[in-house]
């Protein structure tokens, strides 16, 4: 997979996405005008189609953002995050993102409580 073009806004926003007749909640982060990551904790299999609607709460309003699922990031038998591409960003979303300061890398503290953990080895099979 190639590099993600552009810069991102590192925020955590409450997000809800609709998949068929089910509603899932998560946290949207790494926001950009074209992509975002939604952190969730779901069991597989996930019956989502390629295109879903994400409801993001900001400025005390919920904005519907149509997205296409690009990648599932998972550990064990759970989906930890979903990377999505924004199909047609709403004006409210672009305005909100445009007011935030873009950074090319997140600011990480050196405190011993915060650690970056990588998943050791291969991902488990889909037979969970």
C-alpha positions as CSV (number, residue, x, y, z in Angstrom):
1,X,0.0,0.0,0.0
2,X,1.4,3.4,-0.9
3,X,1.8,6.5,1.2
4,X,-1.2,8.5,2.1
5,X,-1.0,11.8,0.3
6,X,-1.5,15.1,2.1
7,X,-1.5,16.0,5.7
8,X,-3.9,14.9,8.4
9,X,-5.6,16.4,11.4
10,X,-5.1,14.3,14.5
11,X,-8.4,14.6,16.5
12,X,-10.7,12.0,18.1
13,X,-14.3,12.6,17.2
14,X,-17.3,10.5,18.0
15,X,-18.4,8.6,14.9
16,X,-21.3,6.3,14.1
17,X,-21.5,4.3,10.9
18,X,-24.5,2.6,9.4
19,X,-24.0,-0.8,7.8
20,X,-27.2,-2.4,6.5
21,X,-29.7,-2.3,9.3
22,X,-27.0,-2.2,12.0
23,X,-25.5,0.9,13.7
24,X,-21.8,0.8,14.9
25,X,-20.0,3.4,17.0
26,X,-16.3,4.3,17.1
27,X,-13.9,7.1,17.1
28,X,-12.8,8.9,13.9
29,X,-9.2,10.1,13.9
30,X,-6.4,11.0,11.4
31,X,-8.9,13.2,9.5
32,X,-8.1,14.5,6.1
33,X,-10.2,15.9,3.2
34,X,-9.9,12.5,1.5
35,X,-9.5,9.8,4.2
36,X,-10.0,9.0,7.9
37,X,-9.6,6.1,10.3
38,X,-12.4,4.9,12.4
39,X,-11.4,3.0,15.6
40,X,-13.9,0.3,16.4
41,X,-14.0,-3.1,18.1
42,X,-16.1,-5.5,16.0
43,X,-16.3,-9.3,15.5
44,X,-15.8,-10.6,12.0
45,X,-17.4,-11.2,9.6
46,X,-18.5,-7.6,9.0
47,X,-21.4,-7.5,6.5
48,X,-20.7,-4.0,5.3
49,X,-20.7,-3.2,1.7
50,X,-18.0,-1.1,0.2
51,X,-19.9,2.2,0.7
52,X,-21.3,3.2,4.1
53,X,-22.4,6.5,5.7
54,X,-20.5,7.8,8.7
55,X,-22.1,10.3,11.1
56,X,-19.5,12.5,12.8
57,X,-20.3,14.7,15.7
58,X,-18.6,18.1,15.7
59,X,-19.7,21.7,16.6
60,X,-22.7,20.1,18.3
61,X,-24.0,18.8,15.0
62,X,-24.0,15.4,13.3
63,X,-22.7,15.5,9.7
64,X,-23.2,12.5,7.3
65,X,-20.0,11.7,5.4
66,X,-20.3,9.1,2.6
67,X,-17.3,6.8,2.6
68,X,-15.8,3.8,0.9
69,X,-14.1,1.1,3.1
70,X,-10.5,0.7,2.0
71,X,-9.0,-1.5,4.6
72,X,-9.8,-3.4,7.8
73,X,-7.1,-3.3,10.5
74,X,-7.5,-6.2,12.9
75,X,-5.9,-8.2,15.7
76,X,-7.1,-11.4,17.1
77,X,-10.7,-11.9,15.8
78,X,-11.6,-8.2,16.1
79,X,-11.5,-5.3,13.7
80,X,-9.7,-2.6,15.6
81,X,-10.0,0.1,12.9
82,X,-11.3,0.8,9.5
83,X,-9.6,3.0,7.0
84,X,-12.1,4.8,4.7
85,X,-11.9,7.1,1.7
86,X,-14.3,10.0,1.7
87,X,-16.4,9.9,-1.5
88,X,-18.0,13.4,-1.5
89,X,-17.0,15.4,1.5
90,X,-19.8,17.7,2.8
91,X,-19.0,21.4,3.0
92,X,-19.4,21.3,6.8
93,X,-16.7,18.6,7.1
94,X,-14.3,20.4,4.8
95,X,-14.8,23.7,6.7
96,X,-14.2,21.9,10.0
97,X,-11.0,20.2,8.8
98,X,-9.8,23.4,7.2
99,X,-10.0,25.3,10.5
100,X,-7.7,22.7,12.3
101,X,-4.0,22.8,12.2
102,X,-2.6,20.1,9.9
103,X,0.5,18.1,11.0
104,X,2.5,15.6,9.1
105,X,3.2,13.4,12.2
106,X,1.4,13.0,15.5
107,X,3.0,14.4,18.6
108,X,4.1,11.6,20.8
109,X,5.1,12.1,24.4
110,X,8.0,10.3,26.0
111,X,6.1,9.3,29.1
112,X,6.5,5.6,30.1
113,X,2.7,5.1,30.2
114,X,2.4,5.7,26.5
115,X,3.8,2.9,24.3
116,X,3.5,2.1,20.7
117,X,2.6,-1.6,20.4
118,X,3.0,-3.4,17.1
119,X,1.2,-6.7,16.5
120,X,3.8,-9.5,16.6
121,X,3.7,-12.0,13.7
122,X,1.0,-12.7,11.2
123,X,-2.7,-11.7,11.6
124,X,-4.9,-14.7,12.6
125,X,-7.1,-16.4,10.1
126,X,-10.6,-15.3,9.3
127,X,-12.0,-18.5,11.0
128,X,-12.5,-16.8,14.3
